[in-house]
Amino acid sequence: MKRTTFILTLLITLSVHGAGINDYYNIENIPTPKGLDPQIGGLTFLPNGRLAACFHRGEVYTYNLKTKEWKLFADGLHEPLGIIAKDNHTLIVTQRPELTLLRDTDSDGEADHYQTISDDFGMTGNYHEFSFGPTRDKEGNYYIGLNLASSGASIRPEIRGEFRHYGISREQFYKNHKTGSGRMYSATPYRGWIMKITPEYKTIPFAPGFRSPNGVNFDMQGRLWATDNQGDWLGTSKLYHVKKDNFYGHPASLVWTKEWERGRNPLKVPPSEFDKKRTRAAVLFPQGSMANSPTQMLSDNTKGKFGPFAGQLLVGEMNRPRILRILVDEIAGETQGACLPFIDNGGLNRGMHRFAFAPDGSLWVGQTHLSWAGGNGLQRISWTGKMPMSVLAMKLTDTGFKLTFTKPLSKVTAENFDFQRYYYKYHQSYGSPQLGKEPIKITTLNLAPDRKTISINLEKLNPGYVYQLNLKNVTASDKTPALNTYICYTLNYLTNGDDKAPHLTIGNSRNSRPTKSAAKIVQAKPTTLRRANQIFEAEDAGRKGPTTAKNNDGYTGKGFADFQNDSGEHLKWLIEIKDKEEYFLSFRYALAEGDRPLQLKVNGKVITKALPFISTGSWANWKPISIAAPLKVGLNEILLESTGTSGPNIDHLLIKRK
């Protein structure tokens, strides 16, 4: 009897708590061609059902789903990062220097005709000048996205296109580009733009203001979308609805517009001026919790073959094994909406880079890392036919939000729905903390008769905020728990069209000068070295400028220190030493890209003017950098200081005896 009771209890428990992503979606690994670096830059299906994939080192292969055989179609390309099929014998590929047509003219399965469609844009040789896309509209126009250059490196002596930079000259770039180039820069045309190429192969600058648009695609309604990655001028990663001639926030590319005053340096213009011009992102991806490096957007055009989310947008994430879902909302004629994790883990690889739906409705996904965070390989995801319990839609109302679920809800109260809101500052610095964070009270809750839709009225509803919803113990009437419980809605417009959000930037006057807020000063407190290897947390150090944060995983202690500006900021430790010995200072840090050297002083003496904090691949990938330092018996002052570039995130200082 006891055994029977135990089994029944176990079955009931599993029915309530056991549902995971693999109950609804199967994930299988697909072997890639042998001897190949399996980093995938693009995926597409040909009309005959074959898969075409381009790889990081320049190869293009086709894959027969029936025979499971790969065949080389083309090679020798330069870092291809996107591919679409024109017909069974023709592929269009975006490689770093151009948009290229590859055609198999004799039907032997190998391209024998390589043709440049467009190379009418500039290149400096900077490592960060990626080219993304292509996508194609109904009229046959192609669209590609051009990455900005990074201050992590300079430009080459040989460049393609006109040189134009109003901060420093071309000669200064070769001497010391970091003084005046800007963290990300556009020194040749049209870095930071979405470009349009007509069927006649004419290249047209389409829209400026992008930093790293690693996802350019159309949805089923014919809307053009582009993702962009957190960095300078981007408080967090974003998804934009792209329209011609709109400006999307990063000012480096504005020097290539006809309206820009020649000689005017974008780095010297107040953020408030750009804020008046920019188009806000339709969806913000909270950094560290939702997505750190969003990639391709793809519409679910399978008409239900891939589950209950037909017509919705999917977005990849590089830094973790995750695919996101986008819930688009049209408000006052503008596009905004919510994002939530769709597939998390369950055998999914990191580095979700490119996607393509097969004729059978399965989703094929390719991974990459490009020497940063991510992974590699090819996977196939298919729906099991079982209905997941999840949010199907999130719509803004006059007084709150209306949520629709895939299944009828069991009993719910306001305690099941936890709302908070915050915003990201629009400024020149790298990223932004979540500001103005506060819980939002639910005033009323109304469940529709079908129990699938619930209307939630909130005490505060204002433009310019991310409204974060966490579902707590929400289950369907059949006891199935909600699969995805973390949702973030980007509210740009109220239903009456109000979009006023003065809190997003400093200053409202066009003539106002950029102002710097006073750096926060925290006095250092003396601490004693008591062990051979002892950690001193950065969040406990004295500081001028850096903020403390915990929005990225993997740190020790209670958080980490986040440098905000390019110079004049520091972290300071006061360490009491009792024994005269030789010591190493080891700083644990994270840096998504580039390099951000800091000056190190010990007891007022410069140990090194540029301690080389180089990229660790992501903000959640922490690595140590060590240096020998002379510490005296008594109180020692250890100072890390920014002197021209902002610093990385610092987790802690480890002092080790030699």
RODREN-880202 format. One record per residue (C-alpha): z, x, y. Coordinates in nm, 3 decimals. Example, Ala and Ser with C-alpha at 12.3 -4.5 7.8 and 13.67 -1.06 7.14 Angstrom:
// residues 2
(pt (0.780 1.230 -0.450)) (pt (0.714 1.367 -0.106)) 
***
This chain:
// residues 658
(pt (0.000 0.000 0.000)) (pt (0.094 0.283 0.239)) (pt (-0.235 0.460 0.157)) (pt (-0.436 0.142 0.232)) (pt (-0.252 0.092 0.560)) (pt (-0.322 0.453 0.658)) (pt (-0.695 0.420 0.585)) (pt (-0.721 0.095 0.783)) (pt (-0.536 0.251 1.075)) (pt (-0.766 0.553 1.064)) (pt (-1.077 0.336 1.060)) (pt (-0.954 0.130 1.355)) (pt (-0.871 0.446 1.547)) (pt (-1.214 0.594 1.482)) (pt (-1.383 0.270 1.587)) (pt (-1.207 0.285 1.921)) (pt (-1.202 0.660 1.994)) (pt (-1.459 0.819 1.764)) (pt (-1.782 0.748 1.953)) (pt (-1.941 1.066 2.090)) (pt (-2.285 1.160 2.213)) (pt (-2.407 1.240 1.859)) (pt (-2.342 0.880 1.755)) (pt (-2.625 0.785 1.990)) (pt (-2.852 1.090 2.017)) (pt (-2.961 1.347 1.760)) (pt (-3.016 1.702 1.886)) (pt (-3.220 1.945 1.678)) (pt (-3.329 2.303 1.738)) (pt (-3.700 2.383 1.728)) (pt (-3.797 2.739 1.627)) (pt (-3.998 2.919 1.896)) (pt (-4.276 3.173 1.831)) (pt (-4.146 3.487 1.662)) (pt (-4.108 3.798 1.871)) (pt (-4.109 3.602 2.197)) (pt (-3.843 3.586 2.469)) (pt (-3.763 3.216 2.420)) (pt (-3.696 3.137 2.787)) (pt (-3.903 2.830 2.867)) (pt (-4.061 2.779 3.210)) (pt (-4.245 2.454 3.143)) (pt (-4.321 2.183 2.886)) (pt (-4.591 1.918 2.865)) (pt (-4.760 1.703 2.602)) (pt (-5.135 1.690 2.568)) (pt (-5.310 1.354 2.514)) (pt (-5.359 1.445 2.145)) (pt (-4.982 1.480 2.094)) (pt (-4.957 1.858 2.090)) (pt (-4.682 2.024 2.291)) (pt (-4.766 2.299 2.541)) (pt (-4.497 2.541 2.657)) (pt (-4.504 2.835 2.897)) (pt (-4.258 3.119 2.852)) (pt (-4.080 3.350 3.094)) (pt (-4.280 3.662 3.004)) (pt (-4.616 3.497 3.074)) (pt (-4.729 3.337 2.746)) (pt (-4.854 2.980 2.700)) (pt (-4.841 2.835 2.347)) (pt (-4.930 2.500 2.194)) (pt (-4.726 2.345 1.912)) (pt (-4.850 2.108 1.643)) (pt (-4.567 1.860 1.572)) (pt (-4.708 1.777 1.227)) (pt (-4.766 2.127 1.093)) (pt (-4.489 2.284 1.305)) (pt (-4.718 2.571 1.394)) (pt (-4.743 2.757 1.724)) (pt (-5.074 2.889 1.861)) (pt (-5.118 3.124 2.157)) (pt (-5.322 2.949 2.428)) (pt (-5.297 3.204 2.712)) (pt (-5.100 3.510 2.819)) (pt (-5.069 3.762 3.100)) (pt (-4.926 3.516 3.350)) (pt (-4.656 3.615 3.602)) (pt (-4.334 3.422 3.541)) (pt (-4.479 3.072 3.486)) (pt (-4.222 2.805 3.577)) (pt (-4.412 2.482 3.525)) (pt (-4.701 2.330 3.332)) (pt (-4.888 1.998 3.309)) (pt (-5.183 1.891 3.093)) (pt (-5.507 1.777 3.252)) (pt (-5.674 1.699 2.919)) (pt (-5.668 1.828 2.559)) (pt (-5.834 2.153 2.663)) (pt (-5.702 2.216 3.017)) (pt (-5.357 2.310 3.142)) (pt (-5.236 2.360 3.500)) (pt (-4.963 2.625 3.536)) (pt (-4.754 2.737 3.832)) (pt (-4.696 3.110 3.810)) (pt (-4.526 3.323 4.076)) (pt (-4.842 3.414 4.275)) (pt (-5.054 3.101 4.232)) (pt (-5.134 2.764 4.081)) (pt (-5.369 2.834 3.789)) (pt (-5.610 2.633 3.575)) (pt (-5.637 2.739 3.209)) (pt (-5.930 2.594 3.012)) (pt (-6.040 2.623 2.652)) (pt (-6.418 2.588 2.687)) (pt (-6.515 2.639 2.322)) (pt (-6.241 2.426 2.157)) (pt (-6.094 2.713 1.956)) (pt (-5.743 2.643 2.085)) (pt (-5.737 2.945 2.318)) (pt (-5.801 2.950 2.692)) (pt (-6.107 3.155 2.789)) (pt (-6.131 3.039 3.150)) (pt (-5.859 3.129 3.403)) (pt (-5.912 2.991 3.753)) (pt (-5.705 3.012 4.071)) (pt (-5.646 2.666 4.217)) (pt (-5.432 2.787 4.506)) (pt (-5.274 3.110 4.621)) (pt (-5.264 3.009 4.986)) (pt (-4.900 3.103 5.044)) (pt (-4.714 3.426 5.116)) (pt (-4.528 3.673 4.897)) (pt (-4.309 3.968 4.993)) (pt (-4.222 4.092 4.643)) (pt (-3.863 3.971 4.683)) (pt (-3.717 3.886 4.342)) (pt (-3.610 3.538 4.455)) (pt (-3.954 3.409 4.555)) (pt (-3.999 3.177 4.258)) (pt (-4.274 2.915 4.246)) (pt (-4.192 2.580 4.086)) (pt (-4.395 2.283 3.968)) (pt (-4.656 2.159 3.941)) (pt (-4.649 1.783 3.948)) (pt (-4.941 1.551 4.018)) (pt (-4.975 1.219 4.201)) (pt (-5.205 0.928 4.112)) (pt (-5.479 1.060 4.342)) (pt (-5.491 1.394 4.159)) (pt (-5.308 1.601 4.421)) (pt (-5.080 1.877 4.293)) (pt (-4.740 1.966 4.439)) (pt (-4.544 2.288 4.403)) (pt (-4.214 2.419 4.545)) (pt (-4.171 2.766 4.694)) (pt (-3.834 2.941 4.679)) (pt (-3.692 3.134 4.973)) (pt (-3.635 3.509 4.950)) (pt (-3.280 3.634 4.903)) (pt (-3.082 3.890 5.103)) (pt (-2.990 4.033 4.764)) (pt (-3.306 4.242 4.809)) (pt (-3.553 4.338 5.080)) (pt (-3.932 4.299 5.097)) (pt (-4.204 4.528 4.959)) (pt (-4.429 4.743 5.178)) (pt (-4.722 4.533 5.052)) (pt (-4.694 4.163 5.131)) (pt (-4.934 3.872 5.108)) (pt (-4.975 3.665 5.421)) (pt (-4.845 3.698 5.774)) (pt (-4.502 3.853 5.832)) (pt (-4.284 3.637 6.054)) (pt (-3.910 3.670 6.098)) (pt (-3.735 3.614 6.429)) (pt (-3.409 3.783 6.333)) (pt (-3.527 4.137 6.253)) (pt (-3.858 4.321 6.252)) (pt (-4.061 4.423 5.948)) (pt (-3.954 4.786 6.002)) (pt (-3.587 4.683 6.009)) (pt (-3.631 4.511 5.675)) (pt (-3.699 4.849 5.518)) (pt (-3.395 5.010 5.685)) (pt (-3.119 4.746 5.658)) (pt (-3.244 4.397 5.588)) (pt (-2.896 4.249 5.545)) (pt (-2.821 4.281 5.915)) (pt (-3.007 3.985 6.056)) (pt (-3.227 3.858 5.773)) (pt (-3.005 3.563 5.684)) (pt (-2.872 3.497 5.336)) (pt (-3.201 3.331 5.236)) (pt (-3.512 3.393 5.443)) (pt (-3.878 3.297 5.480)) (pt (-4.069 3.604 5.596)) (pt (-4.414 3.489 5.479)) (pt (-4.579 3.146 5.468)) (pt (-4.458 2.891 5.334)) (pt (-4.139 2.996 5.161)) (pt (-3.896 2.705 5.149)) (pt (-4.172 2.440 5.150)) (pt (-4.311 2.180 4.914)) (pt (-4.688 2.235 4.913)) (pt (-4.968 1.989 4.838)) (pt (-5.298 2.099 4.682)) (pt (-5.582 1.847 4.690)) (pt (-5.835 1.787 4.407)) (pt (-6.074 2.000 4.618)) (pt (-5.814 2.282 4.600)) (pt (-5.721 2.266 4.967)) (pt (-5.357 2.374 5.027)) (pt (-5.151 2.167 5.272)) (pt (-4.791 2.239 5.380)) (pt (-4.614 1.916 5.286)) (pt (-4.240 1.937 5.372)) (pt (-4.004 2.221 5.481)) (pt (-3.630 2.274 5.451)) (pt (-3.574 2.382 5.090)) (pt (-3.378 2.673 4.951)) (pt (-3.452 2.673 4.577)) (pt (-3.645 2.358 4.474)) (pt (-3.639 2.417 4.097)) (pt (-3.749 2.065 4.013)) (pt (-4.049 1.891 4.174)) (pt (-4.170 1.569 4.014)) (pt (-4.280 1.209 4.068)) (pt (-4.099 0.907 3.930)) (pt (-4.261 0.594 3.787)) (pt (-4.266 0.431 4.132)) (pt (-4.468 0.718 4.278)) (pt (-4.178 0.872 4.471)) (pt (-4.171 1.251 4.496)) (pt (-3.836 1.415 4.418)) (pt (-3.705 1.771 4.440)) (pt (-3.374 1.925 4.341)) (pt (-3.217 2.205 4.544)) (pt (-2.938 2.448 4.460)) (pt (-2.612 2.505 4.647)) (pt (-2.609 2.799 4.888)) (pt (-2.636 2.869 5.259)) (pt (-2.695 2.542 5.446)) (pt (-2.632 2.350 5.123)) (pt (-2.269 2.253 5.078)) (pt (-2.347 2.147 4.722)) (pt (-2.656 2.101 4.503)) (pt (-2.879 1.807 4.585)) (pt (-3.163 1.573 4.487)) (pt (-3.408 1.479 4.763)) (pt (-3.661 1.199 4.794)) (pt (-3.940 1.401 4.956)) (pt (-4.172 1.259 5.223)) (pt (-4.444 1.436 5.419)) (pt (-4.332 1.637 5.723)) (pt (-3.964 1.553 5.682)) (pt (-3.719 1.843 5.717)) (pt (-3.466 1.882 5.432)) (pt (-3.197 2.102 5.577)) (pt (-3.254 2.476 5.526)) (pt (-3.392 2.602 5.859)) (pt (-3.547 2.932 5.744)) (pt (-3.879 2.760 5.666)) (pt (-3.906 2.596 6.010)) (pt (-4.067 2.910 6.156)) (pt (-4.387 2.800 5.978)) (pt (-4.403 2.460 6.149)) (pt (-4.634 2.406 6.445)) (pt (-4.346 2.275 6.656)) (pt (-4.120 2.581 6.620)) (pt (-4.090 2.796 6.930)) (pt (-4.224 3.144 6.853)) (pt (-3.953 3.409 6.869)) (pt (-3.667 3.163 6.830)) (pt (-3.425 3.269 6.556)) (pt (-3.310 2.978 6.334)) (pt (-2.986 3.165 6.264)) (pt (-2.892 3.132 6.632)) (pt (-2.944 2.755 6.655)) (pt (-2.639 2.524 6.632)) (pt (-2.616 2.321 6.308)) (pt (-2.595 2.000 6.511)) (pt (-2.957 2.046 6.621)) (pt (-3.081 2.077 6.263)) (pt (-2.858 1.789 6.157)) (pt (-3.045 1.557 6.394)) (pt (-3.374 1.651 6.228)) (pt (-3.283 1.674 5.863)) (pt (-3.324 1.412 5.594)) (pt (-3.005 1.387 5.392)) (pt (-3.021 1.420 5.017)) (pt (-3.043 1.098 4.818)) (pt (-2.791 1.231 4.565)) (pt (-2.531 1.508 4.591)) (pt (-2.414 1.686 4.276)) (pt (-2.049 1.792 4.325)) (pt (-2.039 2.166 4.267)) (pt (-1.836 2.287 3.971)) (pt (-1.781 1.945 3.816)) (pt (-2.119 1.766 3.809)) (pt (-2.384 2.040 3.840)) (pt (-2.410 2.393 3.975)) (pt (-2.785 2.454 3.933)) (pt (-2.989 2.133 3.889)) (pt (-3.341 2.173 3.759)) (pt (-3.629 1.938 3.673)) (pt (-3.621 1.565 3.738)) (pt (-3.796 1.346 3.481)) (pt (-3.837 0.967 3.454)) (pt (-3.761 0.795 3.126)) (pt (-4.104 0.636 3.075)) (pt (-4.051 0.559 2.705)) (pt (-4.004 0.180 2.752)) (pt (-3.683 0.182 2.549)) (pt (-3.774 0.435 2.280)) (pt (-3.513 0.674 2.422)) (pt (-3.236 0.420 2.464)) (pt (-3.125 0.164 2.722)) (pt (-3.195 0.376 3.031)) (pt (-3.573 0.325 3.062)) (pt (-3.704 0.391 3.412)) (pt (-3.406 0.600 3.517)) (pt (-3.421 0.963 3.628)) (pt (-3.290 1.252 3.421)) (pt (-3.199 1.591 3.572)) (pt (-3.123 1.919 3.396)) (pt (-2.831 2.154 3.464)) (pt (-2.851 2.529 3.409)) (pt (-2.485 2.630 3.395)) (pt (-2.360 2.407 3.117)) (pt (-2.499 2.211 2.819)) (pt (-2.561 1.895 3.022)) (pt (-2.831 1.648 3.121)) (pt (-2.758 1.412 3.411)) (pt (-2.862 1.055 3.476)) (pt (-2.952 0.928 3.824)) (pt (-2.887 0.566 3.927)) (pt (-3.125 0.509 4.220)) (pt (-3.026 0.254 4.486)) (pt (-3.252 0.129 4.768)) (pt (-3.047 0.051 5.079)) (pt (-3.192 -0.052 5.416)) (pt (-3.530 0.087 5.315)) (pt (-3.384 0.425 5.221)) (pt (-3.318 0.589 4.885)) (pt (-2.972 0.699 4.775)) (pt (-2.773 0.665 4.456)) (pt (-2.531 0.794 4.197)) (pt (-2.526 1.065 3.933)) (pt (-2.329 1.095 3.611)) (pt (-2.333 1.315 3.301)) (pt (-2.564 1.168 3.038)) (pt (-2.561 1.414 2.747)) (pt (-2.279 1.667 2.734)) (pt (-2.250 1.930 2.460)) (pt (-2.311 1.776 2.117)) (pt (-2.517 2.079 2.018)) (pt (-2.708 2.097 2.346)) (pt (-2.776 2.448 2.472)) (pt (-2.699 2.574 2.821)) (pt (-2.982 2.637 3.066)) (pt (-3.144 2.290 3.064)) (pt (-3.460 2.381 3.253)) (pt (-3.769 2.177 3.161)) (pt (-3.833 1.841 2.990)) (pt (-4.114 1.638 2.840)) (pt (-4.119 1.309 2.651)) (pt (-4.319 1.308 2.326)) (pt (-4.535 1.010 2.227)) (pt (-4.261 0.896 1.985)) (pt (-4.009 0.870 2.272)) (pt (-3.811 1.182 2.185)) (pt (-3.714 1.419 2.465)) (pt (-3.812 1.785 2.429)) (pt (-3.602 2.025 2.635)) (pt (-3.653 2.394 2.711)) (pt (-3.385 2.633 2.828)) (pt (-3.385 2.949 3.039)) (pt (-3.145 3.177 3.223)) (pt (-3.363 3.410 3.437)) (pt (-3.081 3.666 3.417)) (pt (-2.830 3.418 3.562)) (pt (-2.627 3.151 3.388)) (pt (-2.808 2.950 3.124)) (pt (-2.953 2.998 2.777)) (pt (-3.285 2.988 2.597)) (pt (-3.467 2.798 2.326)) (pt (-3.629 2.463 2.256)) (pt (-3.461 2.141 2.139)) (pt (-3.562 1.785 2.054)) (pt (-3.339 1.488 2.139)) (pt (-3.394 1.147 1.981)) (pt (-3.212 0.816 2.011)) (pt (-3.037 0.689 1.697)) (pt (-3.090 0.324 1.794)) (pt (-2.718 0.265 1.849)) (pt (-2.621 0.122 2.189)) (pt (-2.387 0.351 2.390)) (pt (-2.120 0.205 2.616)) (pt (-2.201 0.338 2.963)) (pt (-2.269 0.248 3.325)) (pt (-2.625 0.120 3.353)) (pt (-2.639 0.069 3.732)) (pt (-2.428 0.127 4.043)) (pt (-2.531 -0.066 4.355)) (pt (-2.382 -0.059 4.703)) (pt (-2.269 -0.394 4.847)) (pt (-2.144 -0.492 5.193)) (pt (-1.787 -0.423 5.087)) (pt (-1.801 -0.186 4.790)) (pt (-1.999 -0.138 4.471)) (pt (-2.141 -0.346 4.187)) (pt (-2.132 -0.179 3.845)) (pt (-2.338 -0.294 3.548)) (pt (-2.255 -0.174 3.196)) (pt (-2.464 -0.165 2.880)) (pt (-2.206 -0.378 2.695)) (pt (-1.965 -0.657 2.789)) (pt (-1.631 -0.525 2.911)) (pt (-1.296 -0.592 2.757)) (pt (-1.009 -0.679 2.991)) (pt (-1.009 -0.461 3.304)) (pt (-0.792 -0.429 3.613)) (pt (-0.806 -0.219 3.930)) (pt (-0.610 0.052 3.745)) (pt (-0.917 0.115 3.529)) (pt (-1.123 0.226 3.829)) (pt (-1.010 0.529 4.028)) (pt (-1.203 0.587 4.353)) (pt (-1.184 0.880 4.591)) (pt (-1.418 1.012 4.855)) (pt (-1.503 1.343 5.023)) (pt (-1.787 1.513 5.204)) (pt (-1.961 1.849 5.221)) (pt (-2.005 2.023 5.553)) (pt (-2.356 2.103 5.678)) (pt (-2.336 2.459 5.808)) (pt (-2.489 2.804 5.777)) (pt (-2.227 2.940 5.538)) (pt (-2.266 2.946 5.162)) (pt (-2.157 2.616 5.008)) (pt (-1.874 2.396 5.128)) (pt (-1.539 2.285 4.991)) (pt (-1.479 1.914 4.944)) (pt (-1.350 1.801 5.283)) (pt (-1.175 1.483 5.394)) (pt (-1.072 1.411 5.036)) (pt (-0.873 1.091 4.999)) (pt (-0.810 0.815 4.744)) (pt (-0.975 0.483 4.822)) (pt (-0.787 0.163 4.751)) (pt (-0.951 -0.124 4.565)) (pt (-0.892 -0.454 4.742)) (pt (-1.049 -0.701 4.497)) (pt (-1.218 -0.696 4.156)) (pt (-1.459 -0.963 4.026)) (pt (-1.600 -0.967 3.673)) (pt (-1.922 -1.165 3.619)) (pt (-1.939 -1.433 3.345)) (pt (-2.149 -1.205 3.121)) (pt (-1.870 -0.944 3.152)) (pt (-2.132 -0.670 3.196)) (pt (-2.124 -0.664 3.578)) (pt (-1.818 -0.606 3.793)) (pt (-1.797 -0.615 4.173)) (pt (-1.542 -0.382 4.331)) (pt (-1.442 -0.415 4.695)) (pt (-1.297 -0.109 4.869)) (pt (-1.066 -0.062 5.166)) (pt (-1.292 0.205 5.324)) (pt (-1.671 0.224 5.316)) (pt (-1.844 0.473 5.550)) (pt (-2.168 0.676 5.554)) (pt (-2.168 1.049 5.492)) (pt (-1.935 1.054 5.191)) (pt (-1.955 1.103 4.817)) (pt (-1.767 0.818 4.650)) (pt (-1.635 0.946 4.320)) (pt (-1.539 0.699 4.049)) (pt (-1.342 0.791 3.739)) (pt (-1.320 0.526 3.468)) (pt (-0.981 0.512 3.299)) (pt (-0.959 0.357 2.953)) (pt (-1.260 0.133 3.011)) (pt (-1.385 -0.011 2.682)) (pt (-1.640 -0.267 2.571)) (pt (-1.536 -0.595 2.413)) (pt (-1.627 -0.442 2.074)) (pt (-1.368 -0.165 2.144)) (pt (-1.632 0.104 2.213)) (pt (-1.502 0.345 2.481)) (pt (-1.713 0.435 2.784)) (pt (-1.919 0.741 2.700)) (pt (-1.947 0.874 3.057)) (pt (-1.649 0.819 3.283)) (pt (-1.730 1.035 3.587)) (pt (-1.974 0.895 3.847)) (pt (-2.053 1.009 4.202)) (pt (-2.236 0.787 4.453)) (pt (-2.386 0.946 4.767)) (pt (-2.345 0.700 5.053)) (pt (-2.587 0.781 5.336)) (pt (-2.657 0.427 5.455)) (pt (-2.454 0.107 5.461)) (pt (-2.632 -0.217 5.378)) (pt (-2.673 -0.287 5.752)) (pt (-2.858 0.044 5.798)) (pt (-2.569 0.231 5.962)) (pt (-2.594 0.604 5.885)) (pt (-2.361 0.752 6.148)) (pt (-2.168 1.047 6.000)) (pt (-2.054 1.280 6.280)) (pt (-1.806 1.451 6.048)) (pt (-2.084 1.634 5.858)) (pt (-2.145 1.905 6.119)) (pt (-1.988 2.077 6.421)) (pt (-2.090 1.944 6.764)) (pt (-2.310 1.647 6.850)) (pt (-2.485 1.773 7.162)) (pt (-2.833 1.925 7.136)) (pt (-2.729 2.178 7.398)) (pt (-2.402 2.270 7.235)) (pt (-2.358 2.628 7.123)) (pt (-2.247 2.707 6.769)) (pt (-1.874 2.734 6.751)) (pt (-1.664 2.911 6.493)) (pt (-1.346 2.748 6.381)) (pt (-1.046 2.978 6.395)) (pt (-1.004 3.158 6.066)) (pt (-0.690 3.048 5.885)) (pt (-0.433 3.326 5.869)) (pt (-0.183 3.352 5.585)) (pt (0.061 3.640 5.604)) (pt (0.084 3.871 5.304)) (pt (0.415 3.887 5.122)) (pt (0.538 4.207 4.956)) (pt (0.528 4.211 4.575)) (pt (0.650 4.479 4.333)) (pt (0.443 4.641 4.059)) (pt (0.665 4.612 3.750)) (pt (0.423 4.668 3.460)) (pt (0.151 4.914 3.362)) (pt (-0.110 4.637 3.401)) (pt (-0.016 4.362 3.642)) (pt (-0.217 4.076 3.796)) (pt (-0.178 3.973 4.159)) (pt (-0.351 3.640 4.223)) (pt (-0.593 3.614 4.516)) (pt (-0.462 3.272 4.616)) (pt (-0.120 3.431 4.669)) (pt (-0.255 3.715 4.884)) (pt (-0.245 3.728 5.261)) (pt (-0.574 3.620 5.407)) (pt (-0.772 3.565 5.723)) (pt (-1.068 3.335 5.671)) (pt (-1.102 3.285 5.294)) (pt (-0.995 2.946 5.167)) (pt (-0.834 2.878 4.831)) (pt (-1.029 2.667 4.583)) (pt (-1.038 2.564 4.218)) (pt (-1.371 2.383 4.187)) (pt (-1.517 2.639 3.941)) (pt (-1.382 2.691 3.590)) (pt (-1.243 3.007 3.434)) (pt (-1.003 3.134 3.699)) (pt (-0.650 3.254 3.629)) (pt (-0.345 3.132 3.817)) (pt (-0.373 2.828 4.046)) (pt (-0.717 2.894 4.192)) (pt (-0.924 3.162 4.365)) (pt (-1.014 3.285 4.715)) (pt (-1.347 3.176 4.865)) (pt (-1.488 3.384 5.153)) (pt (-1.647 3.166 5.423)) (pt (-1.818 3.390 5.681)) (pt (-2.016 3.713 5.694)) (pt (-1.766 3.930 5.878)) (pt (-1.409 3.949 6.001)) (pt (-1.246 3.793 5.695)) (pt (-1.010 3.962 5.453)) (pt (-0.769 3.939 5.163)) (pt (-0.452 4.147 5.183)) (pt (-0.200 4.243 4.917)) (pt (0.128 4.422 4.993)) (pt (0.233 4.603 4.675)) (pt (0.555 4.797 4.627)) (pt (0.503 5.101 4.402)) (pt (0.801 5.279 4.242)) (pt (0.627 5.554 4.040)) (pt (0.390 5.818 4.167)) (pt (0.093 5.792 3.934)) (pt (-0.285 5.742 3.947)) (pt (-0.400 5.381 3.963)) (pt (-0.712 5.169 3.924)) (pt (-0.771 4.854 4.130)) (pt (-0.969 4.593 3.935)) (pt (-1.093 4.284 4.120)) (pt (-1.194 3.985 3.907)) (pt (-1.471 3.790 4.084)) (pt (-1.761 3.546 4.046)) (pt (-2.093 3.540 4.232)) (pt (-2.384 3.312 4.145)) (pt (-2.660 3.534 4.283)) (pt (-2.742 3.832 4.499)) (pt (-2.480 4.087 4.598)) (pt (-2.198 4.068 4.852)) (pt (-2.030 4.404 4.908)) (pt (-1.686 4.417 5.067)) (pt (-1.509 4.703 5.237)) (pt (-1.195 4.824 5.059)) (pt (-0.909 4.984 5.252)) (pt (-0.582 5.117 5.115)) (pt (-0.306 5.188 5.365)) (pt (-0.558 5.179 5.648)) (pt (-0.793 5.432 5.490)) (pt (-1.145 5.323 5.389)) (pt (-1.184 5.381 5.014)) (pt (-1.539 5.245 5.015)) (pt (-1.742 5.070 5.284)) (pt (-1.929 4.865 5.025)) (pt (-1.758 4.784 4.697)) (pt (-2.062 4.646 4.508)) (pt (-1.988 4.289 4.405)) (pt (-2.315 4.201 4.230)) (pt (-2.418 3.870 4.074)) (pt (-2.223 3.755 3.769)) (pt (-2.478 3.481 3.695)) (pt (-2.274 3.180 3.806)) (pt (-1.966 3.077 3.998)) (pt (-1.786 3.014 3.669)) (pt (-1.870 3.351 3.514)) (pt (-1.592 3.595 3.612)) (pt (-1.624 3.973 3.580)) (pt (-1.411 4.273 3.688)) (pt (-1.506 4.558 3.916)) (pt (-1.275 4.862 3.918)) (pt (-1.220 5.158 4.145)) (pt (-0.965 5.442 4.154)) (pt (-0.734 5.424 4.454)) (pt (-0.451 5.645 4.586)) (pt (-0.132 5.438 4.596)) (pt (0.185 5.590 4.736)) (pt (0.546 5.537 4.638)) (pt (0.669 5.256 4.859)) (pt (0.479 4.968 5.020)) (pt (0.098 4.977 4.995)) (pt (-0.150 4.761 5.187)) (pt (-0.468 4.675 4.992)) (pt (-0.737 4.509 5.205)) (pt (-1.074 4.357 5.099)) (pt (-1.280 4.285 5.410)) (pt (-1.619 4.128 5.488)) (pt (-1.826 4.342 5.726)) (pt (-2.173 4.186 5.738)) (pt (-2.200 3.968 5.430)) (pt (-1.967 3.702 5.299)) (pt (-1.769 3.793 4.991)) (pt (-1.776 3.662 4.635)) (pt (-1.507 3.434 4.497)) (pt (-1.206 3.656 4.416)) (pt (-0.981 3.547 4.130)) (pt (-0.722 3.823 4.125)) (pt (-0.640 4.189 4.168)) (pt (-0.533 4.380 3.856)) (pt (-0.353 4.710 3.915)) (pt (-0.372 4.946 3.617)) (pt (-0.213 5.282 3.562)) (pt (-0.463 5.548 3.452)) 
***
